[in-house]
Amino acid sequence: MTFTHSPTDHPQLQSHEAETLRKVAEFAREVVAPGAAERDGIEKGQVDWATVREGHSIGLLRMALPREIGGLGLSQLALAMVLEELAAADPGMALIFGATGLFQTPLLVCGDARLQEKYLSPFLGDEPVLACNAVAEERNGTDLVLPQQAVHAQDMTSARRSGNEYLLNGTKRYITNAPVATYATVMANIEGDPGSTGLTCFVTELEQDGVQRGEIHDKVGYRTAPAGELVFTDARVPEENVIGDERGGWDLNVAVGNLTRVSCAAVATGIARHALERAVAWCGERRQGGRLLYEHQMSARKLADMAARVSASRALYLDAAAKADQVLPTPAYEPAVAKLVADRAAIDNADAAMALIGAQAFQRGDGMDRVLRDAYGPRIYEGTPEALALVITDELFDVPGVR
């Protein structure tokens, strides 16, 4: 048993989505998984372009783009299922494709045909193009996630109007794909507005004067996916590159964040699933006291809890994804709950697998150290457990039908 889900398992999947999921599952199993250990030791800032190129050939850099322009036209449901498959093989590879999709999401949400034509078409070509979404900063975490804290943001990347352009100044940190991205969506604050209250989203070309790739981060986990700084020094952005409205960044940030939490929950579920699969394989072969490990009551309980976490996490992210496809604006509650549960499941399952496999898992060549390190990633990005708790309780007290 592989604990994966058949593309036909969910009644809301369209036939083309089911076919895509079959291709992705094969790609993850045959191409991504075998190279995961090698990519974990890759030099920081580097990308496994051969694997990215193969993923691009089956559409992983255009998953959410409309079919009529050459994209795959995946629903949020199908997109989340794809990311679970990738994450079960190598969550860093899921982040490379997912971060590019995160760049595309504001463009898709805003509905600006001109910006879509200019900045989505490059992802339809033969060669892979990577992108990123630049929100995080050194001194601003939840002050860029929770609108009620916007006034407290410090030293925000700023945007100053200059004729028919904006000049961007500031540094974005911890940005997945930043060292290798061609484009970025950048959240900057209109100069003079307190904190991040003037948040505005700009689509920015990174190969231009005024933009530098700063520090490349040496991450503990997700080493497959490069991350680093983007430094803006009077970087010029045309006024037509504002996504949505000036000072409309908060509404856009909240909408994109709710969608992204569904995907993040799917990635965390993939990590939890991989840990479960490793534990099942070991406990089905290892004998102690004359019996296979899974036949011992304590081991059986650990395995049962691990399986329950995977099933619960998957059910929650599938429910959140289905609602994201059906309800506008995207609900905040279901994605936040899904991510909260899945983030914890990844950590707990990695820990349980380490305990069950024991000394073998503690060897560097075994690969479980990578799973354990990767498991802590989901709880940090797109809302820590503490930030998610504020979102969830806000919904509990304010939203009819959730009380």
C-alpha positions as CSV (number, residue, x, y, z in Angstrom):
1,M,0.0,0.0,0.0
2,T,1.4,3.4,-0.9
3,F,-1.1,5.7,0.9
4,T,-1.6,7.7,-2.2
5,H,-4.9,8.6,-3.7
6,S,-6.1,7.6,-7.2
7,P,-6.9,10.5,-9.5
8,T,-10.4,9.1,-9.7
9,D,-10.9,9.2,-6.0
10,H,-12.4,12.7,-5.8
11,P,-15.6,13.2,-7.7
12,Q,-14.9,16.9,-8.4
13,L,-11.7,16.2,-10.5
14,Q,-12.1,16.7,-14.2
15,S,-10.8,14.1,-16.6
16,H,-7.8,16.3,-17.7
17,E,-7.0,16.9,-14.1
18,A,-7.0,13.2,-13.3
19,E,-4.7,12.5,-16.2
20,T,-2.3,15.3,-15.0
21,L,-2.3,13.7,-11.5
22,R,-1.4,10.4,-13.0
23,K,1.5,11.9,-14.9
24,V,2.7,13.8,-11.8
25,A,2.5,10.7,-9.6
26,E,4.7,8.9,-12.1
27,F,7.1,11.8,-12.4
28,A,7.4,12.1,-8.6
29,R,8.0,8.4,-8.1
30,E,10.3,7.8,-11.1
31,V,12.2,11.1,-11.4
32,V,11.9,13.3,-8.3
33,A,12.2,10.7,-5.5
34,P,15.4,9.0,-6.7
35,G,17.3,12.3,-6.7
36,A,16.0,13.7,-3.4
37,A,19.1,12.8,-1.4
38,E,21.5,14.2,-4.0
39,R,19.5,17.5,-4.2
40,D,19.6,17.7,-0.4
41,G,23.4,18.2,-0.6
42,I,23.2,20.6,-3.5
43,E,25.2,23.9,-3.2
44,K,22.9,26.6,-1.9
45,G,21.3,28.7,-4.5
46,Q,21.6,26.0,-7.2
47,V,18.7,24.3,-8.9
48,D,18.3,20.8,-10.4
49,W,17.4,22.3,-13.8
50,A,17.1,18.8,-15.5
51,T,14.3,17.8,-13.1
52,V,12.7,21.2,-13.3
53,R,12.8,21.0,-17.1
54,E,11.2,17.5,-17.0
55,G,8.5,18.8,-14.7
56,H,7.9,21.8,-17.0
57,S,7.4,19.3,-19.9
58,I,4.3,17.9,-18.1
59,G,3.0,21.4,-17.2
60,L,4.1,22.0,-13.7
61,L,5.0,25.6,-14.3
62,R,1.6,26.4,-15.8
63,M,-0.7,24.4,-13.6
64,A,-3.2,27.1,-12.8
65,L,-3.0,29.0,-16.1
66,P,-6.2,28.7,-18.2
67,R,-6.3,25.9,-20.7
68,E,-7.4,28.3,-23.5
69,I,-3.9,30.0,-23.4
70,G,-2.0,26.7,-23.0
71,G,-2.0,26.1,-19.3
72,L,-3.3,23.1,-17.5
73,G,-6.3,24.9,-16.0
74,L,-6.1,22.9,-12.7
75,S,-8.6,23.6,-10.0
76,Q,-7.4,24.4,-6.5
77,L,-8.4,20.8,-5.6
78,A,-6.3,19.3,-8.4
79,L,-3.4,21.7,-7.7
80,A,-3.3,20.7,-4.1
81,M,-3.3,17.0,-4.9
82,V,-0.4,17.5,-7.3
83,L,1.6,19.2,-4.6
84,E,1.0,16.4,-2.2
85,E,2.4,14.0,-4.8
86,L,5.5,16.1,-5.3
87,A,6.1,16.7,-1.6
88,A,5.9,13.0,-0.8
89,A,8.9,12.6,-3.1
90,D,10.8,15.9,-2.3
91,P,9.0,18.9,-0.8
92,G,11.7,21.2,-2.0
93,M,10.8,20.4,-5.6
94,A,7.1,21.0,-4.7
95,L,8.2,24.5,-3.5
96,I,10.1,25.3,-6.7
97,F,7.0,24.8,-8.8
98,G,4.7,26.1,-6.1
99,A,6.6,29.4,-5.6
100,T,6.3,30.0,-9.4
101,G,2.6,29.4,-9.1
102,L,2.5,31.8,-6.2
103,F,3.9,34.5,-8.5
104,Q,1.2,33.7,-11.0
105,T,-1.7,33.7,-8.5
106,P,-2.0,37.5,-8.0
107,L,-2.0,38.0,-11.7
108,L,-4.8,35.4,-12.1
109,V,-6.8,36.9,-9.2
110,C,-6.7,40.5,-10.4
111,G,-8.0,39.6,-13.9
112,D,-5.8,42.2,-15.7
113,A,-5.7,40.8,-19.2
114,R,-2.7,43.0,-20.2
115,L,-0.6,42.0,-17.3
116,Q,-1.6,38.4,-17.8
117,E,-0.6,38.4,-21.4
118,K,2.8,39.9,-20.7
119,Y,3.8,38.0,-17.6
120,L,2.1,34.7,-17.8
121,S,3.0,33.8,-21.4
122,P,6.7,33.2,-20.6
123,F,5.6,30.1,-18.7
124,L,4.1,28.6,-21.8
125,G,7.4,28.3,-23.7
126,D,9.7,25.4,-24.2
127,E,12.2,26.4,-21.6
128,P,11.4,26.6,-17.9
129,V,11.1,30.0,-16.3
130,L,11.0,30.4,-12.5
131,A,9.4,33.2,-10.5
132,C,8.7,34.1,-6.9
133,N,6.4,36.1,-4.6
134,A,8.4,38.6,-2.5
135,V,6.5,39.4,0.8
136,A,8.7,38.4,3.8
137,E,11.2,40.8,5.3
138,E,13.8,40.7,8.1
139,R,11.7,42.6,10.6
140,N,8.1,41.8,9.4
141,G,6.5,38.4,9.9
142,T,2.8,38.5,11.1
143,D,2.7,42.3,10.4
144,L,2.6,41.2,6.7
145,V,0.1,38.4,7.3
146,L,-2.5,39.9,9.7
147,P,-4.1,43.1,8.5
148,Q,-4.9,44.2,12.0
149,Q,-1.1,44.4,12.7
150,A,-0.2,46.4,9.6
151,V,0.4,49.6,11.4
152,H,3.2,47.9,13.4
153,A,5.3,46.9,10.4
154,Q,8.9,48.2,10.5
155,D,11.3,49.3,7.8
156,M,9.0,48.1,5.0
157,T,10.2,47.9,1.4
158,S,8.8,51.2,0.1
159,A,7.3,52.4,-3.2
160,R,7.7,56.1,-4.2
161,R,5.8,57.5,-7.1
162,S,8.0,59.1,-9.7
163,G,6.1,60.3,-12.8
164,N,4.6,57.3,-14.4
165,E,6.8,54.9,-12.5
166,Y,7.3,53.7,-8.9
167,L,10.8,53.4,-7.3
168,L,11.1,50.4,-5.0
169,N,13.6,50.4,-2.1
170,G,14.1,47.7,0.5
171,T,15.1,44.1,1.0
172,K,13.0,41.0,0.9
173,R,14.3,37.9,2.7
174,Y,13.6,34.2,2.8
175,I,12.1,34.3,-0.7
176,T,11.9,30.9,-2.4
177,N,13.3,30.9,-5.9
178,A,14.8,34.4,-5.4
179,P,18.3,33.4,-6.5
180,V,17.1,32.0,-9.9
181,A,13.7,33.8,-10.6
182,T,13.1,35.9,-13.6
183,Y,10.1,37.7,-12.2
184,A,8.6,38.5,-8.8
185,T,5.5,39.9,-7.4
186,V,6.6,42.3,-4.7
187,M,4.6,43.7,-1.8
188,A,5.8,47.2,-1.0
189,N,4.3,50.0,1.1
190,I,3.5,53.4,-0.4
191,E,6.0,55.8,1.0
192,G,4.6,57.9,3.8
193,D,1.9,55.4,4.8
194,P,2.3,54.0,8.4
195,G,3.7,50.5,8.7
196,S,2.4,48.4,5.9
197,T,-1.0,50.1,5.7
198,G,-0.2,51.3,2.1
199,L,0.7,47.8,0.9
200,T,0.7,47.5,-2.9
201,C,1.6,44.6,-5.2
202,F,3.9,45.1,-8.1
203,V,5.0,42.7,-10.8
204,T,8.7,43.2,-11.2
205,E,11.3,42.0,-13.7
206,L,14.4,41.0,-11.7
207,E,17.0,41.4,-14.4
208,Q,17.2,45.1,-14.3
209,D,19.1,48.0,-12.8
210,G,18.2,48.6,-9.2
211,V,17.6,44.9,-8.4
212,Q,20.3,42.7,-6.8
213,R,20.3,39.1,-5.6
214,G,21.4,39.4,-2.0
215,E,22.3,36.7,0.5
216,I,21.5,33.2,-0.5
217,H,20.1,31.4,2.5
218,D,21.6,28.2,3.9
219,K,18.4,26.5,5.0
220,V,18.2,23.5,7.3
221,G,15.5,21.9,5.1
222,Y,13.9,22.2,1.7
223,R,17.4,22.5,0.3
224,T,16.2,21.5,-3.2
225,A,14.5,24.9,-3.4
226,P,16.9,27.9,-3.4
227,A,15.9,30.9,-1.3
228,G,17.5,34.3,-0.6
229,E,17.2,38.0,-0.6
230,L,16.1,40.5,-3.2
231,V,17.5,44.0,-2.7
232,F,15.8,46.9,-4.4
233,T,17.5,50.3,-4.8
234,D,15.4,52.7,-6.7
235,A,14.2,49.8,-8.9
236,R,11.9,51.2,-11.5
237,V,8.5,49.7,-12.0
238,P,6.0,51.1,-14.5
239,E,2.6,52.2,-13.0
240,E,0.8,49.7,-15.2
241,N,2.6,46.9,-13.3
242,V,0.6,47.6,-10.2
243,I,-1.5,44.5,-9.6
244,G,-5.0,45.6,-8.6
245,D,-5.0,49.1,-7.1
246,E,-2.5,51.2,-5.3
247,R,-2.9,50.4,-1.6
248,G,-4.9,47.4,-2.5
249,G,-2.2,45.0,-1.5
250,W,-3.8,43.9,1.7
251,D,-7.0,42.6,0.1
252,L,-4.8,40.8,-2.5
253,N,-2.4,39.5,0.1
254,V,-5.3,38.0,2.2
255,A,-6.9,36.4,-0.8
256,V,-3.7,34.9,-2.1
257,G,-2.7,33.8,1.4
258,N,-6.0,31.8,1.9
259,L,-5.4,30.1,-1.4
260,T,-1.8,29.4,-0.6
261,R,-2.5,27.8,2.7
262,V,-4.4,25.1,1.0
263,S,-1.3,24.2,-1.1
264,C,0.9,24.5,2.0
265,A,-1.3,22.0,3.8
266,A,-1.0,19.6,0.9
267,V,2.8,19.9,1.0
268,A,2.9,19.2,4.7
269,T,0.6,16.2,4.1
270,G,3.0,14.9,1.5
271,I,5.8,15.0,4.1
272,A,3.7,13.2,6.7
273,R,2.8,10.6,4.1
274,H,6.4,10.0,3.2
275,A,7.3,9.5,6.9
276,L,4.5,7.0,7.2
277,E,5.5,5.1,4.1
278,R,9.1,4.8,5.5
279,A,7.8,3.6,8.8
280,V,5.5,1.0,7.3
281,A,8.2,-0.4,5.0
282,W,10.6,-0.8,8.0
283,C,8.0,-2.2,10.4
284,G,6.9,-4.7,7.8
285,E,10.4,-6.2,7.5
286,R,12.1,-5.7,10.9
287,R,11.7,-8.4,13.5
288,Q,12.1,-8.0,17.3
289,G,11.1,-10.6,19.9
290,G,10.2,-13.0,17.1
291,R,7.6,-10.8,15.6
292,L,7.5,-8.1,12.9
293,L,7.5,-4.6,14.5
294,Y,4.0,-3.7,13.4
295,E,2.7,-6.8,15.3
296,H,3.9,-5.2,18.6
297,Q,1.2,-3.2,20.3
298,M,3.3,0.0,20.9
299,S,4.5,0.0,17.3
300,A,1.0,-0.6,16.0
301,R,-0.3,2.4,17.9
302,K,2.4,4.7,16.5
303,L,1.6,3.5,12.9
304,A,-2.1,4.0,13.5
305,D,-1.6,7.5,14.8
306,M,0.6,8.3,11.8
307,A,-2.0,7.0,9.3
308,A,-4.7,8.9,11.1
309,R,-2.7,12.2,10.8
310,V,-2.2,11.7,7.0
311,S,-5.9,10.9,6.5
312,A,-7.0,13.8,8.6
313,S,-4.6,16.2,7.0
314,R,-5.6,15.1,3.5
315,A,-9.4,15.3,4.3
316,L,-9.0,18.9,5.6
317,Y,-6.9,20.2,2.7
318,L,-9.3,18.6,0.2
319,D,-12.2,20.2,1.9
320,A,-10.5,23.5,1.9
321,A,-9.5,23.2,-1.7
322,A,-13.1,22.3,-2.7
323,K,-14.4,25.4,-0.9
324,A,-11.7,27.5,-2.6
325,D,-13.0,26.4,-5.9
326,Q,-16.6,27.0,-5.1
327,V,-16.7,30.1,-2.8
328,L,-15.6,33.7,-3.5
329,P,-13.8,35.2,-1.8
330,T,-11.8,32.2,-0.7
331,P,-12.8,31.4,2.9
332,A,-10.1,32.0,5.6
333,Y,-11.2,29.3,8.1
334,E,-10.8,26.0,6.2
335,P,-7.4,26.7,4.7
336,A,-6.1,27.9,8.1
337,V,-7.4,24.8,9.9
338,A,-6.0,22.5,7.2
339,K,-2.6,24.1,7.4
340,L,-2.6,24.1,11.2
341,V,-3.3,20.3,11.4
342,A,-1.1,19.3,8.5
343,D,1.9,21.3,9.7
344,R,1.8,19.4,13.0
345,A,1.2,16.1,11.3
346,A,4.4,16.5,9.3
347,I,6.5,17.1,12.4
348,D,4.8,14.3,14.5
349,N,5.1,11.7,11.7
350,A,8.7,12.5,11.0
351,D,9.4,12.1,14.7
352,A,7.5,8.9,15.0
353,A,9.2,7.4,12.0
354,M,12.6,8.3,13.5
355,A,11.6,6.5,16.7
356,L,10.3,3.4,14.9
357,I,13.3,3.0,12.5
358,G,15.7,3.8,15.3
359,A,19.5,3.8,14.8
360,Q,19.2,3.2,11.0
361,A,17.2,6.4,10.7
362,F,20.0,8.3,12.6
363,Q,22.5,7.5,9.8
364,R,23.1,10.4,7.4
365,G,22.8,8.1,4.4
366,D,19.3,6.9,5.4
367,G,17.4,10.0,4.4
368,M,15.2,10.3,7.4
369,D,17.3,13.3,8.6
370,R,16.1,15.1,5.5
371,V,12.5,14.2,6.2
372,L,12.8,15.5,9.8
373,R,14.4,18.7,8.7
374,D,11.9,19.3,5.9
375,A,9.0,18.6,8.3
376,Y,9.7,21.9,10.2
377,G,9.4,24.0,7.1
378,P,5.6,24.1,6.7
379,R,5.0,25.6,10.2
380,I,7.0,28.7,9.3
381,Y,5.8,29.9,5.9
382,E,2.3,31.3,5.0
383,G,1.3,31.6,8.7
384,T,2.9,30.1,11.8
385,P,0.6,28.1,14.1
386,E,0.3,31.3,16.2
387,A,-0.7,33.4,13.3
388,L,-3.1,30.7,12.1
389,A,-4.7,30.6,15.6
390,L,-5.5,34.3,15.3
391,V,-7.1,33.8,11.9
392,I,-9.1,30.8,13.1
393,T,-10.4,32.4,16.3
394,D,-11.2,35.6,14.3
395,E,-13.5,33.4,12.2
396,L,-15.0,31.6,15.2
397,F,-16.1,34.9,16.7
398,D,-16.9,36.9,13.7
399,V,-18.2,34.7,10.9
400,P,-21.9,33.5,10.9
401,G,-22.1,29.7,10.5
402,V,-18.6,29.1,12.0
403,R,-19.5,29.9,15.6
